[in-house]
Amino acid sequence: MQSLNAIYIYPIKSANAIRLTLSNVEEKGLQFDRRYMLINEEGKFITGRTNPELTQISVELLSTGLVIRAPKMKKLTILRDNFSRYSIASILWSSAIDAQHCHVECDAWFCSFLNQKCQLVHCDESTIRFVENKNTQVSFADGYPLLLINQRSIDQLNSRLKIPVSVLRFRPNIVINGDYPFVEDSWQKIKIGEVEFEVSKPCSRCSFINVDPKTGLVLNNEPLQTLAKFRFYEGNVDFGQNLIALNSGVIKEGDEIQVLETKGSIYYGNIDDYQDNKENILQIKYQNSNVQFSGNNQQLLLDQLAKAAIYLPFSCRRGLCGYCKVKLIAGSVKILKDEALTDAQKTAGYILACSCIPSADITICED
Ligand code: FES
């Protein structure tokens, strides 16, 4: 029998998981999941992609709020009754959200922990955010209310890795024991406990899965590099399935997974098959600091720049946020993804360094 193995929530975006034996499923996701996040001075969300130390914050649920702890920090109690009750215009990927400010004491704690200016905001009943192109609300999760991971798929990934990774690398809400690896790719609608779910979309992965949640450190480019060898499709590396709950109700560990509808699976490939087989040495010129270095036609431009100590801002590493946008002044690149760019930006020659590979000598510049 396919069954529900574990339930996790992450009350603060990018902070530690809490494991539950049962949970209420709401429209926005599991109750208490991703109801808090940090924003910078411009209102843009802060995550473990750029601040992996966030994964070292442990969170305890209270009926009145949260208690949080982190290395070298005093414990902080966050009480909803003390919230400031004003909203802050916040940006989470492409969503503009009116999020609720928590309290200046919370801001001070996180500023001290991250060593940068930030504010903690809350997603309450008044905070409206919809899943893209869907009539369903979502909390401060990346894009969808819930994420499902199959333990059998993790096992298969681990059989390819030198050092196995825990399921928590993938920050799932629901971990299931499927009949076989990646059986979840073929599901359209499932039922767990009292709740039916639409299996909406595979989850595209970024470098956040390379952060070890135990240490907050990135030791190498794994498991993303290995996943890209067998889970690559149309510029994305997919692992896990995003879910939308079709009704509210309770799910609990041990519940049977009932598959109500299926669909055709995507045929996944190896990222190497999409790159030129023959490695060529190319010249990459970064006009802002007039630096030129030897690159290649095999690796992502963002990674090649970083090797040359040119650190562009980035967040998603999958063509969605636009942080790594640069202008291509000369030469050509192979574009893997460009969703974050407007048509006008594409016409003007902008490219996303995280989602393209040089195919000739290039000159680029940052605005
Ligand atoms: S890092 Fe988000 S688009 Fe490149």
Residues whose N, C-alpha, C, O or C-beta is under 5 A from the ligand:
A	BS01	FES	F314 S315 C316 R317 R318 G319 L320 C321 G322 Y323 C324 A340 L352 C354
